């Protein structure tokens, strides 16, 4: 449901924790203030229930299947973009699941496949998301998803989490038929917000997305919820921290 005025006011007044990597104060003072935040899906949407569903269906094999599935999922996005053979993220995700099960010699029934896929439509936001988004909104920042997810997948997560009214129209890669880190995907933020790159903070979940966004020219904050290692590609985020309160601290620093 929509956030009511009392909830919005209360959450907007909440204190903000310090980010793990804060901007250098002199540097922050020299840059223009951020006017928008473009979010990858997973800084907002908690993907852990997908793996939990597999563990439930396939005890003892779920964690490994989830890892193989996720790796192939993103490899397929890159291959399809490079090969000019775009298919939406739902199709890519299902294809990757079928491959992962075959690679692990798991006999996955159609019903099990459908249950695993359905988990993507049941995802909710991480616990820290609502107060952080309300604080960003109160600070005057515009927000939108810039994600490989399809619009229906994003709509489901917003509805499941009660986030209606906080985001502008979804910037799904379906709009440009190219997955991140293709520049066409990141360009959607510039076009939709009507702002300069340096005025849009990109919030990434994966290290490779940090790299892609920085290569494109966005200032980038890494919401590193899994404490992952940075990619060895000569790129570092402008800020980083394990949660969205850290992003708020960075985005609103002056």
Secondary structure as GFF3:
##gff-version 3
##sequence-region A 1 254
A	DSSP	alpha_helix	5	12	.	.	.	ID=ss1
A	DSSP	alpha_helix	25	30	.	.	.	ID=ss2
A	DSSP	beta_strand	36	39	.	.	.	ID=ss3
A	DSSP	alpha_helix	48	57	.	.	.	ID=ss4
A	DSSP	alpha_helix	62	82	.	.	.	ID=ss5
A	DSSP	alpha_helix	89	103	.	.	.	ID=ss6
A	DSSP	alpha_helix	110	118	.	.	.	ID=ss7
A	DSSP	three_ten_helix	119	121	.	.	.	ID=ss8
A	DSSP	alpha_helix	129	138	.	.	.	ID=ss9
A	DSSP	beta_strand	142	147	.	.	.	ID=ss10
A	DSSP	alpha_helix	151	161	.	.	.	ID=ss11
A	DSSP	beta_strand	171	172	.	.	.	ID=ss12
A	DSSP	three_ten_helix	173	175	.	.	.	ID=ss13
A	DSSP	alpha_helix	183	193	.	.	.	ID=ss14
A	DSSP	three_ten_helix	197	199	.	.	.	ID=ss15
A	DSSP	beta_strand	200	204	.	.	.	ID=ss16
A	DSSP	alpha_helix	207	216	.	.	.	ID=ss17
A	DSSP	beta_strand	219	223	.	.	.	ID=ss18
A	DSSP	beta_strand	239	241	.	.	.	ID=ss19
A	DSSP	alpha_helix	244	251	.	.	.	ID=ss20
###
